[in-house]
Amino acid sequence: MDKIQITGGNELYGEVKISGAKNAALPLIASSILVNGKTCFSNVPDLMDITSIKLLLEDLGASCRTLKGCLEVDGSSINKAEAEYDLVRKMRASILVLGPLVARFGHAKVSLPGGCAIGARPVNMHLSGLAALGASISIEHGYIEAKAKRLIGNDIYFDMPTVTGTENLMMAASLAKGTSVLRNAAREPEIVALADALTKMGAKINGAGTAIITIEGVKKLSPVDIKIIPDRIETGTFMVACAATGGDILIKGCEPKHIGGIINKLKATGTIVSTFKDSVRIVGKKPIKSVDIKTLPYPGFPTDMQAQFMTLMTIAKGNTMIHESIFENRFVHANELLRMGADIAISQGNIAMVRGVKTLQAAPVMASDLRASASLVIAGLIARGTTVISRVYHMDRGYEAIEKKFSLLGADIKRIN
Ligand code: EPZ
């Protein structure tokens, strides 16, 4: 199994290009199920999760091929509406095929995704939303079965904003008979990107990016070409890394409008942040000021940036309170940071108190989930000595060639196996 070896202490200088967003690409690729034809995706990141969803679509009978840098998915050959456990367990976001399959074929059998390191990750809101659209739902032997002759538009109320729940139901409602209204919908940029793509295919959607999304169902959707938006979490990861190591980097091909919550907090640490049309410049400044954060649905500070920001706060001047309000177990990375000399106390499960220390010490550490692995890379870049991170397959799920990108910025980092 691969590991990442980092010898810390180098400041970061130069330019880095951001890849397409994993969390935009996954629902967009799933939306090709809705179309009886070839949908072409450009700027698709080369990630394990993208491989996983391609394998899942091919198992359903779709054909996927890469043509001149575009991923072409032909939904016309889909002949199966069952997403097997073995494929779904590799990637929870496979649940995103449920809505499109029911909408296009009238039935679907999808393995329950199960939980992961950061939490139980239930899908009850996906299922109650589909039931509101008239689907009959049953759960047997670990599989969800959903059936509906044709989905019927309805009002759907989410108990709390759910990103993939909003995406699943927006896709399902696009082919329903009549109008649906999603209330308390998630507002992430990835939702807007999906709504834009569905609209290009012929869907009638209003309000994406707000808490109330109205979808007027249509009979069919047409194949289109879609460009994946930049990855705002990869952008934030490089911003925090430069703030932590010091240095001066230009992050290119990003969307500054999508990272306001991150910029706001980073500026409060004293880091110099300058934004341009499709790039952002970061100049690290010492001492790093401690800044409390609470993770929130978009446009609040993203939970997917909490682990990376915690690493930055381990060497800030003062104490930081970090409140993880989205997932119930998203502090697993703290145990590894403690082994590197950080001073962190976790209380009531969702609150971490981080007391700043002078620096971190290199140590062998283990990644537990995608964003925890990024926080350990940043810790390795800071720490005195050589850090080795194991289980980097977690990182390969969501970061494209991250060690190459950091190496080009002057980090002493390489993949070993
Ligand atoms: C998406 O996950 C992202 N994944 C996650 O990114 C991200 O952390 C999360 O949104 C929050 O922003 C993709 O987009 C593929 P939710 P999702 O439904 O949709 C609860 C990464 O690192 N909930 O918005 O699964 C849930 O337990 C990943 O790239 C229910 O209770 O998250 C959580 O507490 C990690 N019932 C909250 O809602 C449901 O039916 C928000 O979860 C659905 C969710």
Residues whose N, C-alpha, C, O or C-beta is under 5 A from the ligand:
A	BS01	EPZ	N23 A93 R121 P122 V123 N124 M125 H126 P161 T162 V163 T164 G165 T303 D304 I326 F327 L370 R371
